[in-house]
């Protein structure tokens, strides 16, 4: 009877160790995938082309203790090779710059080469949020 208990305990320990190792491996892989996606978005933003946009509408999500806010924007985007078009985007904006994105304001943007409906801010006070 004592031999079965020892074997049982040994099996439980092995299964626990395997579970912990699988969890660590999964977390590491997820972190690597996230890093690769962030790098892909950084390269896409670097390769985007310049344009201008007029703010048609905006909706802010501001926290009381934050110096930045999530802003959902509707933009009318203008580029050199395309007719103006509307798109929606989400940016993380410094609170002090919210007045710069009121309806009717013109902002400098970068337009994604792969998808023209992905519009990045081309300014120091905002950054694109991939939603």
PyMOL commands that place a pseudoatom at each C-alpha (Angstrom):
pseudoatom trace, name=CA, resn=UNK, resi=1, chain=A, elem=C, hetatm=0, pos=[0.000, 0.000, 0.000]
pseudoatom trace, name=CA, resn=UNK, resi=2, chain=A, elem=C, hetatm=0, pos=[2.852, 2.376, 0.857]
pseudoatom trace, name=CA, resn=UNK, resi=3, chain=A, elem=C, hetatm=0, pos=[4.380, 1.810, -2.586]
pseudoatom trace, name=CA, resn=UNK, resi=4, chain=A, elem=C, hetatm=0, pos=[1.201, 3.064, -4.301]
pseudoatom trace, name=CA, resn=UNK, resi=5, chain=A, elem=C, hetatm=0, pos=[1.237, 6.250, -2.238]
pseudoatom trace, name=CA, resn=UNK, resi=6, chain=A, elem=C, hetatm=0, pos=[4.873, 6.950, -3.150]
pseudoatom trace, name=CA, resn=UNK, resi=7, chain=A, elem=C, hetatm=0, pos=[4.118, 6.359, -6.848]
pseudoatom trace, name=CA, resn=UNK, resi=8, chain=A, elem=C, hetatm=0, pos=[0.994, 8.555, -6.617]
pseudoatom trace, name=CA, resn=UNK, resi=9, chain=A, elem=C, hetatm=0, pos=[2.936, 11.395, -4.976]
pseudoatom trace, name=CA, resn=UNK, resi=10, chain=A, elem=C, hetatm=0, pos=[5.695, 11.049, -7.581]
pseudoatom trace, name=CA, resn=UNK, resi=11, chain=A, elem=C, hetatm=0, pos=[3.136, 11.239, -10.434]
pseudoatom trace, name=CA, resn=UNK, resi=12, chain=A, elem=C, hetatm=0, pos=[1.458, 14.295, -8.876]
pseudoatom trace, name=CA, resn=UNK, resi=13, chain=A, elem=C, hetatm=0, pos=[4.842, 16.035, -8.541]
pseudoatom trace, name=CA, resn=UNK, resi=14, chain=A, elem=C, hetatm=0, pos=[5.743, 15.240, -12.170]
pseudoatom trace, name=CA, resn=UNK, resi=15, chain=A, elem=C, hetatm=0, pos=[2.358, 16.490, -13.428]
pseudoatom trace, name=CA, resn=UNK, resi=16, chain=A, elem=C, hetatm=0, pos=[2.703, 19.676, -11.349]
pseudoatom trace, name=CA, resn=UNK, resi=17, chain=A, elem=C, hetatm=0, pos=[6.204, 20.339, -12.698]
pseudoatom trace, name=CA, resn=UNK, resi=18, chain=A, elem=C, hetatm=0, pos=[5.007, 19.744, -16.271]
pseudoatom trace, name=CA, resn=UNK, resi=19, chain=A, elem=C, hetatm=0, pos=[2.089, 22.142, -15.710]
pseudoatom trace, name=CA, resn=UNK, resi=20, chain=A, elem=C, hetatm=0, pos=[4.392, 24.848, -14.347]
pseudoatom trace, name=CA, resn=UNK, resi=21, chain=A, elem=C, hetatm=0, pos=[6.811, 24.423, -17.258]
pseudoatom trace, name=CA, resn=UNK, resi=22, chain=A, elem=C, hetatm=0, pos=[3.943, 24.563, -19.777]
pseudoatom trace, name=CA, resn=UNK, resi=23, chain=A, elem=C, hetatm=0, pos=[2.633, 27.751, -18.138]
pseudoatom trace, name=CA, resn=UNK, resi=24, chain=A, elem=C, hetatm=0, pos=[6.082, 29.395, -18.227]
pseudoatom trace, name=CA, resn=UNK, resi=25, chain=A, elem=C, hetatm=0, pos=[6.562, 28.393, -21.879]
pseudoatom trace, name=CA, resn=UNK, resi=26, chain=A, elem=C, hetatm=0, pos=[3.121, 29.744, -22.849]
pseudoatom trace, name=CA, resn=UNK, resi=27, chain=A, elem=C, hetatm=0, pos=[3.779, 33.086, -21.129]
pseudoatom trace, name=CA, resn=UNK, resi=28, chain=A, elem=C, hetatm=0, pos=[7.165, 33.406, -22.789]
pseudoatom trace, name=CA, resn=UNK, resi=29, chain=A, elem=C, hetatm=0, pos=[5.698, 32.651, -26.201]
pseudoatom trace, name=CA, resn=UNK, resi=30, chain=A, elem=C, hetatm=0, pos=[2.883, 35.131, -25.705]
pseudoatom trace, name=CA, resn=UNK, resi=31, chain=A, elem=C, hetatm=0, pos=[5.381, 37.833, -24.698]
pseudoatom trace, name=CA, resn=UNK, resi=32, chain=A, elem=C, hetatm=0, pos=[7.464, 37.091, -27.812]
pseudoatom trace, name=CA, resn=UNK, resi=33, chain=A, elem=C, hetatm=0, pos=[4.372, 37.273, -30.046]
pseudoatom trace, name=CA, resn=UNK, resi=34, chain=A, elem=C, hetatm=0, pos=[3.353, 40.576, -28.456]
pseudoatom trace, name=CA, resn=UNK, resi=35, chain=A, elem=C, hetatm=0, pos=[6.853, 41.950, -29.000]
pseudoatom trace, name=CA, resn=UNK, resi=36, chain=A, elem=C, hetatm=0, pos=[6.750, 40.901, -32.665]
pseudoatom trace, name=CA, resn=UNK, resi=37, chain=A, elem=C, hetatm=0, pos=[3.336, 42.527, -33.162]
pseudoatom trace, name=CA, resn=UNK, resi=38, chain=A, elem=C, hetatm=0, pos=[4.538, 45.750, -31.521]
pseudoatom trace, name=CA, resn=UNK, resi=39, chain=A, elem=C, hetatm=0, pos=[7.577, 45.774, -33.792]
pseudoatom trace, name=CA, resn=UNK, resi=40, chain=A, elem=C, hetatm=0, pos=[5.351, 45.174, -36.828]
pseudoatom trace, name=CA, resn=UNK, resi=41, chain=A, elem=C, hetatm=0, pos=[3.131, 48.148, -35.874]
pseudoatom trace, name=CA, resn=UNK, resi=42, chain=A, elem=C, hetatm=0, pos=[6.202, 50.333, -35.259]
pseudoatom trace, name=CA, resn=UNK, resi=43, chain=A, elem=C, hetatm=0, pos=[7.565, 49.505, -38.739]
pseudoatom trace, name=CA, resn=UNK, resi=44, chain=A, elem=C, hetatm=0, pos=[4.162, 50.050, -40.349]
pseudoatom trace, name=CA, resn=UNK, resi=45, chain=A, elem=C, hetatm=0, pos=[3.911, 53.454, -38.675]
pseudoatom trace, name=CA, resn=UNK, resi=46, chain=A, elem=C, hetatm=0, pos=[7.434, 54.397, -39.788]
pseudoatom trace, name=CA, resn=UNK, resi=47, chain=A, elem=C, hetatm=0, pos=[6.604, 53.437, -43.383]
pseudoatom trace, name=CA, resn=UNK, resi=48, chain=A, elem=C, hetatm=0, pos=[3.246, 55.217, -43.446]
pseudoatom trace, name=CA, resn=UNK, resi=49, chain=A, elem=C, hetatm=0, pos=[2.912, 58.236, -45.735]
pseudoatom trace, name=CA, resn=UNK, resi=50, chain=A, elem=C, hetatm=0, pos=[2.099, 61.785, -44.703]
pseudoatom trace, name=CA, resn=UNK, resi=51, chain=A, elem=C, hetatm=0, pos=[-1.323, 63.322, -44.921]
pseudoatom trace, name=CA, resn=UNK, resi=52, chain=A, elem=C, hetatm=0, pos=[-3.697, 65.745, -43.266]
pseudoatom trace, name=CA, resn=UNK, resi=53, chain=A, elem=C, hetatm=0, pos=[-6.988, 65.111, -41.555]
pseudoatom trace, name=CA, resn=UNK, resi=54, chain=A, elem=C, hetatm=0, pos=[-9.839, 67.227, -40.347]
pseudoatom trace, name=CA, resn=UNK, resi=55, chain=A, elem=C, hetatm=0, pos=[-11.487, 66.145, -37.116]
pseudoatom trace, name=CA, resn=UNK, resi=56, chain=A, elem=C, hetatm=0, pos=[-15.170, 65.487, -37.793]
pseudoatom trace, name=CA, resn=UNK, resi=57, chain=A, elem=C, hetatm=0, pos=[-16.008, 64.178, -34.335]
pseudoatom trace, name=CA, resn=UNK, resi=58, chain=A, elem=C, hetatm=0, pos=[-14.379, 62.914, -31.169]
pseudoatom trace, name=CA, resn=UNK, resi=59, chain=A, elem=C, hetatm=0, pos=[-15.248, 61.109, -27.965]
pseudoatom trace, name=CA, resn=UNK, resi=60, chain=A, elem=C, hetatm=0, pos=[-12.895, 61.129, -24.978]
pseudoatom trace, name=CA, resn=UNK, resi=61, chain=A, elem=C, hetatm=0, pos=[-12.423, 58.623, -22.174]
pseudoatom trace, name=CA, resn=UNK, resi=62, chain=A, elem=C, hetatm=0, pos=[-10.557, 60.592, -19.501]
pseudoatom trace, name=CA, resn=UNK, resi=63, chain=A, elem=C, hetatm=0, pos=[-9.500, 59.293, -16.098]
pseudoatom trace, name=CA, resn=UNK, resi=64, chain=A, elem=C, hetatm=0, pos=[-9.351, 61.777, -13.205]
pseudoatom trace, name=CA, resn=UNK, resi=65, chain=A, elem=C, hetatm=0, pos=[-5.763, 60.851, -12.361]
pseudoatom trace, name=CA, resn=UNK, resi=66, chain=A, elem=C, hetatm=0, pos=[-4.404, 60.470, -15.866]
pseudoatom trace, name=CA, resn=UNK, resi=67, chain=A, elem=C, hetatm=0, pos=[-2.380, 62.916, -17.941]
pseudoatom trace, name=CA, resn=UNK, resi=68, chain=A, elem=C, hetatm=0, pos=[-3.560, 61.190, -21.120]
pseudoatom trace, name=CA, resn=UNK, resi=69, chain=A, elem=C, hetatm=0, pos=[-6.911, 60.143, -22.548]
pseudoatom trace, name=CA, resn=UNK, resi=70, chain=A, elem=C, hetatm=0, pos=[-8.213, 57.604, -25.043]
pseudoatom trace, name=CA, resn=UNK, resi=71, chain=A, elem=C, hetatm=0, pos=[-9.867, 59.549, -27.839]
pseudoatom trace, name=CA, resn=UNK, resi=72, chain=A, elem=C, hetatm=0, pos=[-12.064, 57.957, -30.478]
pseudoatom trace, name=CA, resn=UNK, resi=73, chain=A, elem=C, hetatm=0, pos=[-11.859, 60.165, -33.554]
pseudoatom trace, name=CA, resn=UNK, resi=74, chain=A, elem=C, hetatm=0, pos=[-13.773, 60.415, -36.792]
pseudoatom trace, name=CA, resn=UNK, resi=75, chain=A, elem=C, hetatm=0, pos=[-11.485, 61.993, -39.353]
pseudoatom trace, name=CA, resn=UNK, resi=76, chain=A, elem=C, hetatm=0, pos=[-11.774, 63.197, -42.911]
pseudoatom trace, name=CA, resn=UNK, resi=77, chain=A, elem=C, hetatm=0, pos=[-8.407, 62.150, -44.300]
pseudoatom trace, name=CA, resn=UNK, resi=78, chain=A, elem=C, hetatm=0, pos=[-6.692, 63.873, -47.220]
pseudoatom trace, name=CA, resn=UNK, resi=79, chain=A, elem=C, hetatm=0, pos=[-3.636, 62.548, -49.024]
pseudoatom trace, name=CA, resn=UNK, resi=80, chain=A, elem=C, hetatm=0, pos=[-1.981, 63.523, -52.279]
pseudoatom trace, name=CA, resn=UNK, resi=81, chain=A, elem=C, hetatm=0, pos=[-3.044, 60.477, -54.281]
pseudoatom trace, name=CA, resn=UNK, resi=82, chain=A, elem=C, hetatm=0, pos=[-6.556, 59.832, -52.998]
pseudoatom trace, name=CA, resn=UNK, resi=83, chain=A, elem=C, hetatm=0, pos=[-9.879, 61.619, -52.704]
pseudoatom trace, name=CA, resn=UNK, resi=84, chain=A, elem=C, hetatm=0, pos=[-10.783, 62.659, -49.129]
pseudoatom trace, name=CA, resn=UNK, resi=85, chain=A, elem=C, hetatm=0, pos=[-12.402, 59.881, -47.121]
pseudoatom trace, name=CA, resn=UNK, resi=86, chain=A, elem=C, hetatm=0, pos=[-13.700, 59.338, -43.592]
pseudoatom trace, name=CA, resn=UNK, resi=87, chain=A, elem=C, hetatm=0, pos=[-12.373, 56.875, -41.083]
pseudoatom trace, name=CA, resn=UNK, resi=88, chain=A, elem=C, hetatm=0, pos=[-12.463, 56.178, -37.362]
pseudoatom trace, name=CA, resn=UNK, resi=89, chain=A, elem=C, hetatm=0, pos=[-9.398, 55.733, -35.200]
pseudoatom trace, name=CA, resn=UNK, resi=90, chain=A, elem=C, hetatm=0, pos=[-8.396, 55.699, -31.551]
pseudoatom trace, name=CA, resn=UNK, resi=91, chain=A, elem=C, hetatm=0, pos=[-5.476, 57.688, -30.198]
pseudoatom trace, name=CA, resn=UNK, resi=92, chain=A, elem=C, hetatm=0, pos=[-3.930, 58.083, -26.758]
pseudoatom trace, name=CA, resn=UNK, resi=93, chain=A, elem=C, hetatm=0, pos=[-3.697, 61.894, -26.356]
pseudoatom trace, name=CA, resn=UNK, resi=94, chain=A, elem=C, hetatm=0, pos=[-2.065, 64.150, -23.762]
pseudoatom trace, name=CA, resn=UNK, resi=95, chain=A, elem=C, hetatm=0, pos=[-4.774, 65.949, -21.778]
pseudoatom trace, name=CA, resn=UNK, resi=96, chain=A, elem=C, hetatm=0, pos=[-3.105, 69.288, -22.507]
pseudoatom trace, name=CA, resn=UNK, resi=97, chain=A, elem=C, hetatm=0, pos=[-3.563, 68.696, -26.253]
pseudoatom trace, name=CA, resn=UNK, resi=98, chain=A, elem=C, hetatm=0, pos=[-7.253, 67.744, -26.293]
pseudoatom trace, name=CA, resn=UNK, resi=99, chain=A, elem=C, hetatm=0, pos=[-8.143, 71.202, -27.624]
pseudoatom trace, name=CA, resn=UNK, resi=100, chain=A, elem=C, hetatm=0, pos=[-6.058, 70.444, -30.713]
pseudoatom trace, name=CA, resn=UNK, resi=101, chain=A, elem=C, hetatm=0, pos=[-8.463, 67.716, -31.795]
pseudoatom trace, name=CA, resn=UNK, resi=102, chain=A, elem=C, hetatm=0, pos=[-11.799, 69.482, -31.479]
pseudoatom trace, name=CA, resn=UNK, resi=103, chain=A, elem=C, hetatm=0, pos=[-14.202, 69.149, -34.439]
pseudoatom trace, name=CA, resn=UNK, resi=104, chain=A, elem=C, hetatm=0, pos=[-13.002, 71.230, -37.375]
pseudoatom trace, name=CA, resn=UNK, resi=105, chain=A, elem=C, hetatm=0, pos=[-9.345, 71.073, -36.306]
pseudoatom trace, name=CA, resn=UNK, resi=106, chain=A, elem=C, hetatm=0, pos=[-6.754, 69.977, -38.842]
pseudoatom trace, name=CA, resn=UNK, resi=107, chain=A, elem=C, hetatm=0, pos=[-4.106, 67.493, -37.695]
pseudoatom trace, name=CA, resn=UNK, resi=108, chain=A, elem=C, hetatm=0, pos=[-1.012, 66.049, -39.320]
pseudoatom trace, name=CA, resn=UNK, resi=109, chain=A, elem=C, hetatm=0, pos=[-1.305, 62.284, -39.800]
pseudoatom trace, name=CA, resn=UNK, resi=110, chain=A, elem=C, hetatm=0, pos=[0.478, 59.317, -41.301]
pseudoatom trace, name=CA, resn=UNK, resi=111, chain=A, elem=C, hetatm=0, pos=[-1.595, 56.903, -43.383]
pseudoatom trace, name=CA, resn=UNK, resi=112, chain=A, elem=C, hetatm=0, pos=[-0.804, 53.194, -43.273]
pseudoatom trace, name=CA, resn=UNK, resi=113, chain=A, elem=C, hetatm=0, pos=[0.470, 51.840, -46.596]
pseudoatom trace, name=CA, resn=UNK, resi=114, chain=A, elem=C, hetatm=0, pos=[-1.320, 48.498, -46.192]
pseudoatom trace, name=CA, resn=UNK, resi=115, chain=A, elem=C, hetatm=0, pos=[-4.652, 49.863, -44.953]
pseudoatom trace, name=CA, resn=UNK, resi=116, chain=A, elem=C, hetatm=0, pos=[-5.532, 53.523, -45.588]
pseudoatom trace, name=CA, resn=UNK, resi=117, chain=A, elem=C, hetatm=0, pos=[-8.183, 53.350, -42.864]
pseudoatom trace, name=CA, resn=UNK, resi=118, chain=A, elem=C, hetatm=0, pos=[-5.427, 53.011, -40.263]
pseudoatom trace, name=CA, resn=UNK, resi=119, chain=A, elem=C, hetatm=0, pos=[-4.399, 56.588, -39.509]
pseudoatom trace, name=CA, resn=UNK, resi=120, chain=A, elem=C, hetatm=0, pos=[-1.565, 57.376, -37.107]
pseudoatom trace, name=CA, resn=UNK, resi=121, chain=A, elem=C, hetatm=0, pos=[-1.035, 60.731, -35.411]
pseudoatom trace, name=CA, resn=UNK, resi=122, chain=A, elem=C, hetatm=0, pos=[1.991, 62.589, -36.708]
pseudoatom trace, name=CA, resn=UNK, resi=123, chain=A, elem=C, hetatm=0, pos=[2.599, 64.614, -33.574]
pseudoatom trace, name=CA, resn=UNK, resi=124, chain=A, elem=C, hetatm=0, pos=[4.374, 64.272, -30.243]
pseudoatom trace, name=CA, resn=UNK, resi=125, chain=A, elem=C, hetatm=0, pos=[1.235, 64.619, -28.106]
pseudoatom trace, name=CA, resn=UNK, resi=126, chain=A, elem=C, hetatm=0, pos=[-0.630, 61.537, -29.386]
pseudoatom trace, name=CA, resn=UNK, resi=127, chain=A, elem=C, hetatm=0, pos=[-0.030, 57.910, -30.287]
pseudoatom trace, name=CA, resn=UNK, resi=128, chain=A, elem=C, hetatm=0, pos=[-2.060, 55.327, -32.171]
pseudoatom trace, name=CA, resn=UNK, resi=129, chain=A, elem=C, hetatm=0, pos=[-3.967, 52.621, -30.294]
pseudoatom trace, name=CA, resn=UNK, resi=130, chain=A, elem=C, hetatm=0, pos=[-4.430, 49.360, -32.189]
pseudoatom trace, name=CA, resn=UNK, resi=131, chain=A, elem=C, hetatm=0, pos=[-8.007, 48.342, -31.341]
for i in range(1, 131): cmd.bond("trace and resi %d" % i, "trace and resi %d" % (i + 1))
show_as sticks, trace
zoom trace
